[in-house]
């Protein structure tokens, strides 16, 4: 621990030092609770978005398969028995795929998980208020601090943990403003006209600059991870929406390729 942050037992009483340590532990607990609360909120938003998307895809598949089935029954394919057989099999496979897809949506239960995440972040918000009150009244005992910590732990174990991307988004969004303020304040200190004062301040802010640079590197890494995650989600969505169109094309292309290869094999023999 930095000596500047340690309690000075020579100048302060044991009670004052204990109160100072409790205050620092409460501040750290407040930071953790707030990060977890915002991360849970981000997780609930992500789960609801996924649930809405899967529901739309399910409706999209259902309408498309129903439309093709009605068209096929009504009009059929005259004089093309092979194509008619292929299309009927494709519709059967698509219907079975849609059934399993609907079962998958029901199993992962995104809407219920989003609801539990929202309740968890509301409970964390109440705990955050309790911690802020404890900081104002200056909690007097370690037992009161442990009680708040146990409450935090109980809230965590009742709900599944959020994903890393939810935490990354929280860190980046919450810290950009703080980082800008620190950078601005540091630059202002370095721009002082009095060289002696500026040199003194520069020496005292070397560690602060080092911390800011480390944070910037961390934020850049998190932003890259978030961008990569969003690109993957975008790719999966495009593939999911285009699958009913690309799948029949791939099957028809494979069949045409097999027929072409069979004709060449027969001609060679």
C-alpha positions as CSV (number, residue, x, y, z in Angstrom):
1,X,0.0,0.0,0.0
2,X,1.2,3.5,-0.7
3,X,2.5,5.2,2.3
4,X,0.5,8.3,1.5
5,X,-2.7,6.2,1.9
6,X,-1.7,4.5,5.1
7,X,-3.1,5.7,8.4
8,X,-0.5,7.7,10.5
9,X,-0.7,6.0,13.9
10,X,1.6,8.6,15.4
11,X,-0.7,11.6,14.7
12,X,-4.1,9.8,14.7
13,X,-5.7,7.7,17.4
14,X,-6.5,4.0,16.8
15,X,-10.2,4.8,16.5
16,X,-9.6,7.4,13.8
17,X,-7.4,5.0,11.9
18,X,-10.0,2.3,12.1
19,X,-12.7,4.7,10.8
20,X,-10.4,5.7,7.9
21,X,-9.9,2.1,7.0
22,X,-13.6,1.4,7.1
23,X,-14.3,4.4,5.0
24,X,-11.8,3.2,2.3
25,X,-13.3,-0.3,2.4
26,X,-16.8,1.1,2.0
27,X,-15.7,3.2,-1.0
28,X,-14.2,0.1,-2.6
29,X,-17.4,-1.8,-2.0
30,X,-19.4,1.0,-3.5
31,X,-17.2,0.9,-6.6
32,X,-17.7,-2.8,-7.0
33,X,-21.5,-2.6,-6.5
34,X,-21.9,0.2,-9.0
35,X,-19.8,-1.6,-11.7
36,X,-21.8,-4.8,-11.1
37,X,-25.1,-3.0,-11.2
38,X,-24.4,-1.3,-14.5
39,X,-23.0,-4.5,-16.0
40,X,-26.2,-6.3,-15.0
41,X,-28.3,-3.6,-16.6
42,X,-26.2,-3.9,-19.8
43,X,-26.7,-7.7,-19.7
44,X,-30.5,-7.4,-19.3
45,X,-30.6,-5.0,-22.4
46,X,-28.5,-7.5,-24.4
47,X,-30.7,-10.5,-23.4
48,X,-33.9,-8.6,-24.4
49,X,-32.4,-7.6,-27.7
50,X,-31.4,-11.2,-28.4
51,X,-34.9,-12.4,-27.4
52,X,-36.6,-9.8,-29.7
53,X,-34.2,-10.8,-32.6
54,X,-34.9,-14.5,-32.2
55,X,-38.6,-14.0,-32.1
56,X,-38.4,-12.0,-35.3
57,X,-36.3,-14.7,-37.0
58,X,-38.8,-17.3,-35.8
59,X,-41.7,-15.4,-37.3
60,X,-39.7,-14.8,-40.4
61,X,-39.0,-18.5,-40.9
62,X,-42.6,-19.5,-40.1
63,X,-44.1,-17.1,-42.6
64,X,-41.6,-18.0,-45.3
65,X,-42.1,-21.8,-44.8
66,X,-45.9,-21.4,-44.7
67,X,-45.9,-19.3,-47.8
68,X,-43.7,-21.7,-49.8
69,X,-45.8,-24.7,-48.6
70,X,-49.0,-23.1,-49.7
71,X,-47.5,-22.1,-53.0
72,X,-46.1,-25.6,-53.6
73,X,-49.4,-27.3,-52.7
74,X,-51.4,-24.8,-54.9
75,X,-49.2,-24.7,-58.0
76,X,-46.6,-27.4,-57.7
77,X,-44.0,-27.9,-60.4
78,X,-45.6,-29.4,-63.5
79,X,-43.5,-31.9,-65.4
80,X,-40.5,-31.7,-63.1
81,X,-40.8,-34.6,-60.7
82,X,-37.2,-34.4,-59.5
83,X,-37.4,-30.7,-58.7
84,X,-40.8,-31.2,-57.0
85,X,-39.3,-34.0,-54.9
86,X,-36.3,-31.8,-54.0
87,X,-38.5,-28.8,-53.0
88,X,-40.8,-31.0,-50.8
89,X,-37.8,-32.4,-49.0
90,X,-36.4,-28.9,-48.5
91,X,-39.6,-27.7,-47.0
92,X,-39.7,-30.7,-44.7
93,X,-36.1,-30.0,-43.5
94,X,-36.9,-26.3,-43.0
95,X,-39.9,-27.2,-40.9
96,X,-37.9,-29.5,-38.7
97,X,-35.2,-26.9,-38.4
98,X,-37.8,-24.3,-37.3
99,X,-39.1,-26.7,-34.7
100,X,-35.7,-27.3,-33.2
101,X,-34.9,-23.6,-33.4
102,X,-38.1,-22.8,-31.4
103,X,-37.2,-25.4,-28.8
104,X,-33.7,-23.8,-28.5
105,X,-35.3,-20.3,-27.9
106,X,-37.5,-21.8,-25.2
107,X,-34.6,-23.6,-23.5
108,X,-32.2,-20.6,-23.3
109,X,-35.2,-18.5,-21.9
110,X,-33.7,-15.1,-22.7
111,X,-36.7,-13.1,-21.5
112,X,-36.8,-14.6,-18.1
113,X,-33.0,-14.2,-17.7
114,X,-33.3,-10.6,-18.7
115,X,-36.0,-10.1,-16.1
116,X,-33.8,-11.7,-13.4
117,X,-30.9,-9.4,-14.4
118,X,-33.2,-6.4,-14.1
119,X,-34.3,-7.4,-10.6
120,X,-30.7,-8.0,-9.6
121,X,-29.6,-4.5,-10.7
122,X,-32.5,-3.0,-8.8
123,X,-31.4,-4.8,-5.6
124,X,-27.8,-3.6,-6.2
125,X,-29.2,-0.1,-6.6
126,X,-30.8,-0.4,-3.2
127,X,-27.6,-1.7,-1.7
128,X,-25.7,1.2,-3.3
129,X,-28.1,3.6,-1.5
130,X,-27.4,1.8,1.8
131,X,-23.6,2.1,1.2
132,X,-23.9,5.8,0.5
133,X,-25.9,6.3,3.7
134,X,-23.2,4.4,5.6
135,X,-20.5,6.7,4.1
136,X,-22.5,9.8,5.1
137,X,-23.1,8.7,8.7
138,X,-19.6,7.1,8.9
139,X,-20.3,3.5,9.8
140,X,-18.9,2.8,13.2
141,X,-18.2,-0.9,13.2
142,X,-16.7,-3.6,11.1
143,X,-19.8,-5.7,11.6
144,X,-21.9,-3.2,9.7
145,X,-19.4,-3.3,6.8
146,X,-19.5,-7.1,6.8
147,X,-23.3,-7.0,6.7
148,X,-23.2,-4.9,3.6
149,X,-20.6,-7.2,2.0
150,X,-22.7,-10.3,2.7
151,X,-25.7,-8.6,1.2
152,X,-23.7,-7.9,-1.9
153,X,-22.5,-11.6,-2.1
154,X,-26.1,-12.9,-1.6
155,X,-27.3,-10.7,-4.5
156,X,-24.6,-12.1,-6.8
157,X,-25.2,-15.8,-6.1
158,X,-29.0,-15.5,-6.8
159,X,-28.5,-14.7,-10.5
160,X,-26.2,-15.9,-13.2
161,X,-23.1,-13.7,-13.8
162,X,-23.1,-11.2,-16.7
163,X,-20.7,-11.8,-19.6
164,X,-17.4,-10.1,-20.1
165,X,-18.7,-7.8,-22.8
166,X,-21.2,-6.3,-20.4
167,X,-18.4,-5.4,-18.0
168,X,-16.3,-4.0,-20.9
169,X,-19.1,-1.7,-22.0
170,X,-19.5,-0.6,-18.4
171,X,-15.8,0.2,-17.9
172,X,-15.5,2.1,-21.2
173,X,-18.7,4.1,-20.8
174,X,-18.2,5.0,-17.1
175,X,-14.6,5.9,-17.4
176,X,-14.3,8.0,-20.5
177,X,-15.5,11.1,-18.8
178,X,-13.3,10.5,-15.8
179,X,-10.3,9.9,-18.0
180,X,-10.9,13.1,-20.0
181,X,-11.2,15.1,-16.8
182,X,-7.9,13.7,-15.4
183,X,-6.1,14.3,-18.7
184,X,-7.4,17.9,-18.8
185,X,-6.4,18.6,-15.2
186,X,-3.0,17.1,-15.8
187,X,-2.4,19.2,-18.9
188,X,-3.5,22.3,-17.1
189,X,-1.0,21.6,-14.3
190,X,1.8,21.2,-16.9
191,X,0.9,24.5,-18.6
192,X,1.8,26.6,-15.5
193,X,4.1,29.5,-16.3
194,X,6.0,29.3,-13.1
195,X,8.8,26.8,-13.9
196,X,9.6,25.8,-10.3
197,X,5.9,25.2,-9.5
198,X,5.4,23.4,-12.7
199,X,8.4,21.1,-12.1
200,X,7.1,20.3,-8.6
201,X,3.6,19.5,-9.9
202,X,5.0,17.4,-12.8
203,X,7.1,15.3,-10.3
204,X,4.0,14.8,-8.1
205,X,1.8,13.8,-11.1
206,X,4.2,11.2,-12.7
207,X,2.3,8.3,-11.1
208,X,-1.0,9.9,-12.1
209,X,0.1,10.1,-15.7
210,X,1.3,6.5,-15.6
211,X,-2.0,5.4,-14.3
212,X,-3.9,7.4,-17.0
213,X,-1.8,5.8,-19.7
214,X,-2.4,2.3,-18.3
215,X,-6.1,3.1,-18.2
216,X,-6.0,4.3,-21.8
217,X,-4.4,1.1,-22.9
218,X,-7.0,-0.9,-21.0
219,X,-9.8,1.1,-22.6
220,X,-8.4,0.6,-26.1
221,X,-8.3,-3.1,-25.5
222,X,-11.8,-3.2,-24.2
223,X,-13.1,-1.1,-27.1
224,X,-11.4,-3.6,-29.5
225,X,-13.1,-6.5,-27.7
226,X,-16.5,-4.7,-27.8
227,X,-16.1,-4.0,-31.6
228,X,-15.1,-7.6,-32.3
229,X,-18.1,-8.9,-30.3
230,X,-20.5,-6.6,-32.1
231,X,-19.1,-7.6,-35.5
232,X,-19.6,-11.3,-34.7
233,X,-23.2,-10.6,-33.6
234,X,-23.8,-8.7,-36.8
235,X,-22.4,-11.5,-38.9
236,X,-24.5,-14.1,-37.1
237,X,-27.7,-12.0,-37.7
238,X,-27.0,-11.7,-41.4
239,X,-26.4,-15.4,-41.7
240,X,-29.5,-16.2,-39.8
241,X,-31.7,-13.9,-41.9
242,X,-30.3,-15.0,-45.2
243,X,-30.3,-18.8,-44.4
244,X,-33.7,-19.5,-45.9
245,X,-32.6,-18.1,-49.2
246,X,-29.0,-19.3,-49.3
247,X,-29.8,-22.9,-48.1
248,X,-32.0,-23.8,-51.0
249,X,-29.6,-22.2,-53.4
250,X,-26.7,-24.3,-52.0
251,X,-28.8,-27.5,-52.2
252,X,-29.8,-26.8,-55.8
253,X,-26.2,-25.9,-56.7
254,X,-24.9,-29.1,-55.1
255,X,-27.5,-31.2,-57.0
256,X,-26.6,-29.6,-60.3
257,X,-22.9,-30.2,-59.5
258,X,-23.6,-33.9,-58.8
259,X,-25.6,-34.3,-62.0
260,X,-22.9,-32.6,-64.0
261,X,-20.2,-34.9,-62.4
262,X,-22.4,-38.0,-63.0
263,X,-22.8,-37.1,-66.7
264,X,-19.0,-36.6,-67.1
265,X,-18.3,-40.0,-65.4
266,X,-20.8,-41.8,-67.6
267,X,-19.4,-40.2,-70.8
268,X,-15.9,-41.2,-69.8
269,X,-17.0,-44.8,-69.3
